[in-house]
């Protein structure tokens, strides 16, 4: 169905912030963060913008795929931390790499990469041959660094995949349960002299307990369901690439899916944190470049987050 992944790429800022570093600016500790979230350090941009990171991940994916920018038929970017409302990240990546194809952004928070892949599948079915999907997030810019409940979770980074013709997409499923009470990132449009409602600062607001409950359900239930829709069994799956939101969420989902060995669940949250929509493509690229991911492997990618939304895909790599 629709496409195969030809190549992957990623970029992480050089600067890292450890839990001990965070303990210098907010009341927390390495033990508290590690036990509750599973993060030990995260990459935080000092000079790279959202588009800078997206461009570097995109170039790496194109090189890995052996595809030139001029061969691209479409670019889709997913982000909630664009450098500007308009032009979008995809448009600026197109200009930076020298492509000449249409380009646009999707906004689906932590599920953004999967929603972008699903969108790309529709274009691929219409005959678009080479599609670049890139997810870039500079979440450090929208965090309340005085709130230990959120500031210790997130990190910056970008990941990308180049798609080509093929039958790699075996099944996909998506759900949305509209809700702005559990996770919310308000905008800050405060220029109007006539607007009378309160305008909130643009920062991540999250009910951790409710998020955890939704995430565990979404991850375990969607993975099991999408595997069945692909005509496979859990034992057929070679790797699971879950959104890196919280190590305990991944571990609990793994416990609920005993047919899939724990070691098949790929994890990098300990050193990258939650990079929102970029987490799965970064994880995918790391596994690919390490030689862990082989052609023909059957993989599941699953994400959940603000929306509330969740998605899962089974892909033959």
N, C-alpha and C positions, 0 to 999 in steps of 0.2 A: 504494500500500500504506500503510495505517495512519495516516499523519499528514503534515502539511506544517509548516514552520517559519513562524510568523506574525510573530515578532519576536525580537530579540536584545538583550542588555544585558551590561555588564561593569563592574567596578570595580577600580581599582588604587590602593593606598595612595599618599599624596602623597610620602612620604619615599623617596628613592632612595639606594642604596649603590653606589658605583662600584668598579671593580677597584682603583683607587688607595686607596680607603677600606679595602678588605679587606687590602691590603698592610700596613696599619698594625697589624693584629691577628693576622695569620698570614703565614707565609713564602710569599709568592706575588708576582706582578706582573701588570700589565695585559697585557703581551705573552704571558705564560704562559697566562693564562686565555683571552684572545682567540684564540690560535692553537689551543688544544686543545678549547675548548668553544664559542666564539663569543659569549660573554656579555661585554658591556661595563658594564652596570649592571643592577640589579634593584630592584623596589619591595619595601620591607620595612615592615611595619606597626609603628607606634609606639603606636597607641591602638585601632585597629580589631580587634575579635575576629573569629573565623571567621564567626559569625552576623551581625555588623555588615556584613561584606563581602558575604555571601550576600544579605542584605536589600537592599543598595544595587544589586547586579546584578539581582536579581529585579524590583525596582521599575522599573529602566530597561527591562528586557525587556517588562514588562507595558505600560508606556507606549508603547513602540515598536510593540507588537502591537495596541494599542487594546483590550486586554482588562482588565476590572476584576477585582480579587481575588475578589470574590463570584461571578464566573463560572468560577472554576477548579474542576475536578473532581478534581484530584490534583496533589500536589507531590512530586517526587522530588529528593533532594539526593545528590550524590556528594562524599565527603570522606574523607581519612585523618587530618585534624587538627581534628576536632570539638572544640568548647569543653567538651563533656561526653560521656561514653559514652551517657548517657540523661538528658534527652530529646535526640533527634537534631537535626541542623541543620535538616532539613525541617520538623520540628514547630515549631521556634522561628521559622522564616521564616513559617510559616502564621499564628502568633500576631502577629508583628510587622506583617504586611501586612494583617491583618484578613480572611483567607480562612477558610472553614469546611469545607474538603474533607479527605479523608484525606491523610496525609503520612508519608513514611518515607525512610530513608537507604540507599544502597548503598555498599559499600566495595570498590573494585577499583583502588585506587591511580591511576596515570596513565591507565588505561583507563576510569576511572569515568564520565566523561561519556558515552562511547559505550555502556557497559553500561546506563546509566540511560536513554538514548534507546531502546535495544532493549527494555528493560522497559516503557517508556512505550508502545511500539508495540503490545505485547500488550494493554494497557489500552485503547488507542485502538481496537483491533479489536473490543473488547467494547462500544464505544459511548461511552467517555469522550471528551468533546469538547475541552475545554481543559486542557492539562497543562503545568505549569511544571517544567522541569528546570534545576537550578542546581548549579554546582560551585564550591566555595569551599575554598581551601587557605591556611593560615598555616604554611607549611613552615619558616619561620624559627624556630618554636618547637621543632622536633624535629631541628635540625641541630647537629652537633658543630662549633662555630665555631673549633676548633683543628685541624680536619682539612681541609686545603686540597683534598683530593680530592673533597669533597662540598660544603663551605660556599660555594664560588664558583659552584655550579651553580644553586641554587634561589632562588625569589622568592615573594612573596605576591600573592594576587589572587583574583578571582571572576568567573565568567561564567555567563550564563543564556540559555535559549531558551524561548519559549512556543510550544507545539504546538497545532495545530487540525486539523480533519478535512481529509483530502486524500490524494493519491497520491504524496507527495514521496519516500518511502522506496523506493528501487529495488532495493537489495540490501544485505546485511550478512553478515559472517562474524566469528567469534570463536574464539580458541584459548586454552587454558590448559595449561601444563606445570608442574605443581606443584613449586615449588623455593624453599627459604628460604636457600640458600647464596649466591646471586648478589645478590639485593636483599632486605633484611630490616629491618623496623622493629619491634623487640620492644616488648611492653607492659611495664608496670612495676607489676604487682600484687604488692605486697610487704607487705600487711597481715597475712597469715596467720602465726600463730606456729608452725604445724605444717608449712608447706611447706619442704622441705629442698633443693630445687634452687636453683641460682644465679638471681637475678632481675637482668636486664640493664637498664641505663638506656635509656629510650625515645628512640632517635635513629636516623637513617638510616645503615644499613650497606650498602655497595655495592662489588661487584667490578666496577670500571670496564671492564676489558677484556672480561669475559664479557658484561656488559650491552651493550656496543657490538656485539658479534657477534650477539647475539639480536635487538637492535633493528633493525639493518640488514636482516637476513633478514625479520623480521616486517613491517617497513614496506614493503619492495619487493615481497615475495612476496604479501602480503595485498592490497596495492593492485592489483596486476595481476590477482589471482584475483577480487576482488570486482567489478572492472570487467567482467570476462567474465561473471560471474554476473548482472550487470545487463543483459546483452545489448548492451553497448557496447564500443567500442574505446578505447584510451588517447587517441587523437586527439579523441574526443568530449568529453573532460573539460575543463572550463573552469578549475577551480581545485583544488588539493590543499591541505588543511589538516592538516599533520602535527603530531603531538605535539612540543612544543618542548623536547627533552631535550638535544640537542647539535647544533650546526650541521653538524659533520662527518658525523653520522648522516644528516641530511636531504640533504646534498650527495651522499653515497655512494648513498643510495636513488634520488635523482634520476638519477645516472649509470647506474644499473641499469634505469631506465625512460626510455630515450632518446626514446620516442615522445611523452612529455609534456615540453613545453618547461620549462626551468629556471625561467623567470619565473612559471610557474603554481604553483610551490611557495611558499606564503605563509609568511613568517618574521617573528617579532618577538622571538626569543630574545636578540638583542643588547641590548635594553632592558628585557626582562621576566624573563629567565632561565627556568628550568623551574618552572612553577606547578602541576605535577602534573596532576590531573584538570581544573583550570581553564584549562589552556593552550589547548585547542582552542576552547572557547566564547569566550574572550577574543579570540583571533585571528579567529574568525568575526564577532564583533561589530565589531571594528575594520574589517574589510573591508566589512561591510554599511554602516556609518555613513560610510565614506569614499567610498561610491558605486562601489566596485570590484565588489561582488557584486550581480548583477542577478537579477530574477525569471526563472525558467526556466533559469538556469545549472545545469549538472550538476557537482556537486562531490564530491570524495572526502575523507572524514575518516579518519585512521588514527592509532592510538595503540598503545603498548607499555609494559610496565613490570612492576612487582612482581607476583608471582603464581606463576610468570611468566605473564603474560597479554598478549594482543594482540587488537586488533579493528579493523575497517575497515567503512565504510559509503559507499554511493553515494546521494546525495540530489539530487533536483531542487528547487532553492531556490524 
